Each structure stands twice: as C-alpha cells, then as structure tokens.
Amino acid sequence: MALSRKVGLLAGAKYKGGGPMLAWVLHRISGLGIIIFVTLHVTASFLTQQLGSDLGIFINIIYESVYFQLFIVFCAIFHGVNGFRIIVLDIWPRLIRYQKESTWLEWFVILPLYGLTVFIMIRRFLEG
Amino acid sequence: MRSRVMPKPSWNLDYMMWIFTRLSGLSIILLVVIGISAGLLMGARSQMDLGTLMRWTFFPNPNHVLDSEIPDIYLWSNGFWQIMQILVVFFAATHGFNGLRVVLEDYSLSGLWQVFLRFLILLLWIFSALVGIYVILGS
C-alpha cells in the first residue's frame, strides 16, 4: 500500500519525528543552500572573468558577507556529516534501529567542527 | 514479526540515482579529504589562512589560493588538480541537480510538469558542468 503524500506543510511540521526528522529537514535545506551558493559563485565568476561585468562583483558582495558565509559553512558541514550518516545506515540497515542515537552522535561531530569554524571566522571578521 | 519481502530492484532512473547519490557523496568526501591533506602537505599550514584552505579544500582551483603567501603556484596548478576539479564538478553537479529534482518531485508534480522540470534540470546540469570544465581548463 502506498503512503498518502497529500500532507500540507503545517500538518507535516506537527509530525513529531524528533532528531531524525530534523536531520531530514536540515539535509534538504542545506542541500538547497549549497546549490544556491554554488550557482551564485559560478555565475559571478563567469560574469567577472569572461564579461568583466559589474553584476558579478555585486553577486560577489552578497556571498562574501559574513552572514552568508556562516550559513554556507553550516550547510557544507551538516550536509557532509549527515550524508555520511545516511550512507552508513544504508550500507548496514541493521543500524536503523539506532537512527535516533545516530543523529545525536552526528551533532557531537558537527557542533565542535562548526563552533570552532564560527569562532575563527568571527574573530577574523572583527579584526577586519 | 516477519520482515517484508524485498521486491527485486528494477534499473529505473530513481534506483540508479539513489545509488549514484551515495557513491558521489562518498566520492566528494574523499576528494575533500585529499584536497585538505594535500593542501596541508604543500605548506598551507604556514602559508595561508583557514578561509583560503577551506576554499581550496572544496574546490582545488589555483584562483582560490592566489591571494595567499605560497611562494610558487606550480604545485597548486597542474594536470592532477585539473582532473580533481573535473571530478568535483561532475560529482557535485550531478549529485546537486538530482537532489533538486528529488526535492521538487516530492511536491506532487506529475505529468507534463514533471517532464518539463526534468528537461529544465537536465539542461541546467549539462550547462553548469560544461561551464565548470571550461573554467577549469582555462585557469
């Protein structure tokens, strides 16, 4: 029997999936974030290098801002670590029983990595 | 409790892309590990800051390390790194645009819309991969 997929955004948000659901949502958001960043970066480089256009420099300013950088570093680290978790669970399906614990484990990897990077980035940003 | 009987997989687009997503994900992690290790071995520890090393790690393009203190660009700009960049572009573009397709098709798109979106994503994928390889071979 196929699952009904006609679920609205609000009903979906009320689903109490816990850690694994949060990982699923963040995996999508971070993936889309990376697509947006890479598209902007390729477009800007192409416009600047090939056409010498000012639009390229404008796009550059957007993704070189510290807020965008903090966002994109989170996207890259989360997408990488969570993707690795998904691959491990897919190779050894027996581990699905521990998928809640696996999301806890992945935050133990992500938070120090991201925290240290944010610390270095903000210190550098404040230095100017 | 009896486990479900696994249906025999058929080699359709979704099954192949499911496998490709895992393989390309692992490959990108491997390429990132190679990029950061080789960068450190080539002197990144004393010659560039973290941001520059990160840019190099995710895409080993010589333009990414130009404004650092490396004495000689030769180590950072040769055929080996061009092949690595082409691999990154191929795996990342395919992985990314397929992911975009999966997310879009989750929002109950069907029929002509699905065909149109698949075609659009196919065009974007070919275009971005070609632009990427053009930039790599030119830099």
Interface residues (C-beta under 8 A of the other chain):
Chain A: R5 K6 R28 G31 L32 I34 I35 V38 T39 V42 S45 F46 Q49 V73 A76 G80 G83 F84 I86 I87 D90 T117 I120 M121 R124
Chain B: R22 G25 L26 I28 I29 V32 D49 L50 G51 M54 F58 A92 G96 F97 G99 L100 V103 D106 S108 S128 V131 G132 V135
